[in-house]
């Protein structure tokens, strides 16, 4: 299994700007939030600029020396790069810095491992971890040399590397089988909802946009909500009654983030299926975030990756209590509610969202077309 950061670890964070400017600064701030969400104490930031990554160390030799000095100065046991490192780069950096080195993907995987509560969530996290670990099984480790022959030393003719890969492959196969079973169970539950003609609504959005707070405000479910990244990993579905709309099912799902590892998206297919098969998506946006437009784009990119881009959306601008915005709605060119401004924390504007759900429930499902969804997305993307 992956070597995880330990609670209370002190770390040096490293970010290199490859010409992304504002996106670089936002990504580095996000890395700090990710580290703190994992229970890591941030000792220092190291920044730099490069045109391309160094093949051996990702950062240049001078920058590696700077990182090494900062590690010794702060007594840090961990260095976290805000980038995806190759197995060779990770190994070279660990040898050079004499401490553990992880990248953004490993950090996100660690947070997922800490937060998963349900059996399904734990299976999905383990699958993602094993698939990531498989890319780290590279030649060069001392214990991976071919076993030598001799009395008491003859092995099956298999390197330790081959053994590790075989065992990993067997475990991955078992986990995929379990997820397939869970997927079939979810399919049965969805068919039952369709037979009852219940509107299926799924909350999506960038991590920490306030999805769980909104979910609790609408359903009084008491789902875990916190001001931290990836507070929710396990999908929670509740049935609620809205006057004028009848019963609907509302699902709270895992948040998205920039550069979300594909292995995580793939492993969480069973959870994200609630999004793929929803009749309507409530795309929750942190209205107080200066990067809200970029976050909207990142969420839509993941929705496209899981074939959910054409599902109708209502964009919910949350946290207006932290801005000068007032509760309100905006309609698209078809006259349908496309945006709702509210505060899930204070309750301001919640009734407007309920009214939007009443309108959505009244429209024949087959008439909620992909073109309308595309028009709605273009409306807020141009903002």
N, C-alpha and C positions, 0 to 999 in steps of 0.2 A: 504494500500500500504506500501511497505517497507520504513522504516525511512532512508532517504538518507543522506550522508554527505553533508554539505552545503559548498558552495564556500568559501574558506578561512579558513576552519576548520584546526586546528592544531592537528596532530595525532602522536601517538607513534606506530611504526611498530614492530611486534613481529614475529620472526621466530625460530623454533626449528629444530635442526638437528637430524634426526632419522637414521643417518648413510649414508646419500646420498652424503656427501662430496662436490665435485665440483658442483653437481646439486643443492645442498642446497644454495651455494653462488650465483649461477646464478638466482635461484628462488627468493632470497631475493632482488637482484638487480632489478629483474622484478617487484616485489611488489612495490618498490620505484617508478618505472616508472608508474605503474598503479595508484598509489596514486596521483602522480603529474598530470597525465592525467585526474584525477577526480577533479582537482582543490584543492587538499589537500596539506597543508604545512607540511612537515615531520620534526618533532621536535627531534626525537631520534629513535634509533634502539635498540631493546632488543633481544639478541640471547641466545640460550641455547642448551643443548644436552639432549636427553632422549632416552630410548629404546622403550618405548610405551607411548602414550598419557595418561594423568591423566583422569579418567572417569568423574570427577566433574568439573575440571577447564582446562583440556587439558594440561596446564603447571603445574608444581609442586607448592606446597605452597610457597616455597622460591622464585621462579621465579615470582609468582603472586605478592608477596610483593615488589619485585624489580620493576615490572611494575607499581604498585600503586605509589611508591615513585617517579618514573620518570614522571608519569602523573601529580602529584602535583607540581613537580619541574618545569615542562615546561608549566603548565596551559593548558594542552591538553584537548580537549573535546571528543576525539575519540581514540580508540585503534583498530588497524587493524591486524588481525592474518593472516599469510601466509599459512593458512590451512583451511580445512572445519571443522567448529565447529558444534556440535550437538545443537539443540534448548536448551537443559538443560545446556550445557556448556556455551553457549552464555548468557543465563539468569543469571547463577551463577556468571560469570565474571562481568556482568554489576552491580550486587548487590555488589560485592566485591570491584570493582574499582570505583564505583559511577560515571560512564560515559558510553557513548555508546560504544558498542563493535560489530564489524562486522568481517566477515571472507572474504577470497579471492573471494568466489562466489558472495557475496553481493556487493563487490567493483566492480567486472566486470559488474554485473547487473546495477549498478549505472552509470557506464561509457556508457553502451549501452543505458540507458534511456536518457542521455544527448545528445548522438550523433544521435539517430534515427531521421530522417527527413521526410521520406515518410510515408504515411498512413500504408503501409504494414509493414515497420520497426517498427513503434510505436505499432502496434497490436502484433507483434511478441515479442517485449520487454515486453509489459504488460502481455502477456501470461506467459512468463518465470518468471516474478516477482511474479505473483499470485501463480504459482505452487511452487515457492520457499517459498512464504509466508505461503502456506498451511501447510508446514512442521513445521512452527514456531507456529502454533496454538496448544499450549499444555496446559494442566491443570496446574493451579498454579497462573494464573493472578487473581487479586482480583475481576475484573469485570466479571469473567467467572463463578461465583458461581450460582447455580440454584436459580431462582427467588423464593422468599418466597410468600406464599399465603397471603390473607387478602384483605380488602376493598381497592380498587384502586391499589392493588399490584399484582393481579392475572395475570399471563402471559399465554402464550400458552403451558406451560409445557415443554419448550425448553430451554436448557442452552444457554448462550451467545456464548459459544464455538460452539454448534450445529448450531446456527443461522449464525455465521461467516462462518462456513464451507459450509452451504447451499447457502449463498449468493456468496461465492467464486466459488462454483461449477457451479452456474448459469452463472456467468460472464465468467468463463473459457469455458463453452459450447458455449456462444455467440461468443467469440473470435475464437474458433476452427472453427465455422461455417464460419466466415469471411475469415479465412485463407484458408479454403477449396475452397471458391469461387475464391480467388486470385490464388490458385493452378490451378484451371480449366482454368482461363484466361491465365496463363502462358503456359498451355498445348496447348491451341489453337494457341498461338503465335509460339510455337516450331513446331507444325505440319505445319504451313505455311512456316517456314524456311526449313523444310525437303522437302516440295514439291518443293521449289525453289532450292534445292540441295546446300544450303549455308553452308559452313564449320562453325561449332560452336566451338569457342575457349573460355575457361574460365581461368581467372587468379586466382591462389590459392597460398597460402603461409602463413608463419608466420606473425603475426601482425607487422607492421612497417618494412617489408622487401622491400617496395618500389613499391607495386603493382599499386597503384593509379598514382604514378609518371610515371611508365611504360605505363599505360593505356593512360594517357594524351599525352605521347610522341608519341604513335602510332596513336591515334585517334584525337588529338587536341581538346578533349572534354571539358577540363577545370574542370574535376572532382576534388573535394576537396582532397588535399594531404597535410599532415603535418607530422613533425617528432614527432609523438606521437602514443601511442598504440590505436588501434581501431579507427583510423581517418575515416575509411569507414565502414558503417554498411549496407547501402542500395545498393543493386545490381544495377549497371549502365551498360546498354548494348548499344553498338554503332555498326553501320555497317560501314565497311571501305573497300576500294578497294586497293588491292596489285597486282601490275603488275605480271602476271604469275600465280596468284592464283585466281584472280577475287574478287568478294565480299565475305567477311567473317563477322561473328558477333563476337565481342569481349566483354566479360562480366567481370566487376571488382566486386569481391565479398568480403565479410567480412573476415578479417584475423583470423587465428587460434592462439591458445596459449596453453601452457602446462596446464594440469588440467582444460581444458575447461569444465564447468558444463554440464552434459548430458542434463539438462533441456533446456539449451541454444541451444544446437545442435538440440534438438527435436523441439523447438519453431521456429527455423530458417530453418525448412525444406523447406518452400516455397522459401526462398532465395537461399538455397543451392541446390535446384533442378536444377538451371542453371549449377551447377558443375556436378551433377549426369548425366545429359543428354547431356553434351558436347561431341564433337567428339575428342577434344584434350585439355589437361590441360597444361598451362604454369605455372610450379611450381617455383615461384619467391623466391630466397634465398638471404639473406643478406650476401654477400661474405666477408664483413668486420667483421662479428660477430664471436667471439671465440666459440660460441655455435651453429654454423650453422648445424653441424651434428645432434645434439640433436633436433634442430628445424625441420629439415627435417623429422626425425622420428615422431615427434609430429604431423606434418601435415599429414603424411601418416597414422597415427593412426586414425585421424579424418576422412580422406577419406575412410578408411576401415569401419568406423562406419556408414557412410552414403552410403555404397555400391558403392563407386566411385574409389576403389583401382585399378581396372582393366583397367580404362580409360588410354590410352596412354599419357605419359608425355614428355615434354621437360623441363629440369631443366634450369632455367635462373639464373645464378649467377650475381646478380645486385650489384651496388655500388663498382665496381672495381676501381673507381677513388679514393677510400679510402684504396686501397691495392696496392700491387706490380703486380697484375695480368694484363695481356694484353687482349684485345678483341680477341675472338677466338671461335671455335666450337670443340666439341668432338663427335665422332660417336660411336655407339654401335657395337656389333659383327655382326649385320644384315646390317650394313652400313648406318643406319639412324642417323640423328643428334639427339643426346641424351642430349647434354648440350650446352649452349651458354653463353659466358662471355661478359658482357656489363655494361654500365653505363646509366641508364635511365635519370640521371640528366644532363650529358654532351652530351649524344647522341652517345658516342663511342660504336660501336658494334651493334647498332640498325639495320643496314642493314643486318648483319648476321642473326638476328632474323627473319627479313622479308624473307630472303632466306630459312630459316628453315620452315617457314609457307608455302612458295611456294611448298617445297618438300612434306609437310604433306598434302596439298590440292590436290596434284597430285596422291597421293596413294588412291586406292579404299577404301572407308570407311570400307567395310566388311573385307578387308584384314589387317586392323589395329587390330591385334589380342591381346587377353589378355596376351598370352605368351610373346609377344614382349614387352608389357608394364611391365610385371614382370621382364623381362631381363634388361630393362632400369632402373628399380628401384634398382635391385641388383647391377648394375654397380656403381651407386653413393653411395649406402648404404655401400659398401665395402671400400669406400675412407677413 
